[in-house]
């Protein structure tokens, strides 16, 4: 995996690599990391690179997105809380 998780979110097509990069950002307290994560999670094209349409129709426990959200929810930083709140009202994410 490359060093910059933000770059990975923007360019990778590998679901596992995307998931690992998104988890790294989800664990971060840095506002810029959270903004990058929010930008990805509100982009339907990114969500389909992370998990396929068939994945989203299946068992939610198997989604890569779930791992990202679990880590984001564990993060006690205010920036992470803002990311979660923003996601709650975002149509592509929902």
C-alpha positions as CSV (number, residue, x, y, z in Angstrom):
1,X,0.0,0.0,0.0
2,X,1.3,3.5,-0.8
3,X,2.1,5.9,2.0
4,X,-0.6,8.5,1.4
5,X,-4.1,7.2,2.3
6,X,-5.7,10.3,0.7
7,X,-4.1,9.5,-2.6
8,X,-5.2,5.9,-2.4
9,X,-8.8,7.0,-1.9
10,X,-8.6,9.2,-5.0
11,X,-6.9,6.7,-7.3
12,X,-7.1,3.0,-6.2
13,X,-9.5,0.5,-7.6
14,X,-8.5,-2.2,-5.1
15,X,-11.2,-2.6,-2.5
16,X,-8.9,-3.9,0.2
17,X,-6.4,-1.1,-0.4
18,X,-9.2,1.4,-0.3
19,X,-10.6,-0.1,2.9
20,X,-7.2,0.0,4.6
21,X,-6.7,3.6,3.6
22,X,-10.2,4.7,4.7
23,X,-9.7,3.0,8.0
24,X,-6.4,4.9,8.5
25,X,-8.2,8.1,7.9
26,X,-11.2,7.1,10.1
27,X,-8.8,6.6,13.0
28,X,-7.2,10.0,12.5
29,X,-8.0,13.1,14.7
30,X,-6.7,15.4,11.9
31,X,-9.4,17.6,10.3
32,X,-7.9,17.3,6.8
33,X,-7.9,13.5,7.1
34,X,-11.5,13.5,8.1
35,X,-12.4,15.9,5.3
36,X,-10.7,13.6,2.8
37,X,-12.6,10.6,4.2
38,X,-15.9,12.5,4.1
39,X,-15.3,13.5,0.5
40,X,-14.8,9.9,-0.4
41,X,-17.7,8.5,1.6
42,X,-20.1,11.0,0.0
43,X,-19.0,10.0,-3.5
44,X,-21.1,7.2,-5.0
45,X,-18.2,6.2,-7.4
46,X,-15.9,5.8,-4.4
47,X,-18.5,3.7,-2.5
48,X,-18.8,1.4,-5.6
49,X,-15.0,1.0,-5.7
50,X,-15.0,0.1,-2.0
51,X,-17.9,-2.4,-2.2
52,X,-19.8,-3.6,-5.3
53,X,-23.5,-3.1,-5.8
54,X,-24.0,-6.8,-5.1
55,X,-22.0,-6.4,-1.8
56,X,-24.4,-3.6,-0.7
57,X,-27.4,-5.8,-1.5
58,X,-26.0,-8.6,0.7
59,X,-25.0,-9.0,4.3
60,X,-24.0,-5.6,5.7
61,X,-21.6,-7.3,8.1
62,X,-19.4,-8.2,5.1
63,X,-19.1,-4.7,3.7
64,X,-15.7,-3.0,3.7
65,X,-17.7,0.1,4.5
66,X,-18.7,-1.3,7.8
67,X,-15.1,-1.6,8.9
68,X,-14.5,2.0,8.0
69,X,-17.6,3.1,9.9
70,X,-16.8,1.0,12.9
71,X,-13.4,2.7,13.2
72,X,-14.9,6.1,12.6
73,X,-17.4,5.5,15.4
74,X,-14.6,4.5,17.8
75,X,-12.7,7.7,17.1
76,X,-13.4,10.2,19.9
77,X,-12.0,13.2,18.1
78,X,-14.4,16.0,17.4
79,X,-13.4,15.9,13.7
80,X,-14.6,12.3,13.5
81,X,-17.9,13.1,15.1
82,X,-18.4,15.9,12.5
83,X,-17.7,13.4,9.8
84,X,-20.4,11.0,11.2
85,X,-22.9,13.8,11.5
86,X,-22.3,14.9,7.9
87,X,-22.7,11.3,6.6
88,X,-26.1,11.0,8.3
89,X,-27.7,13.5,5.9
90,X,-25.8,12.7,2.8
91,X,-27.9,11.1,0.0
92,X,-25.2,9.2,-1.9
93,X,-24.0,7.7,1.4
94,X,-27.4,6.7,2.7
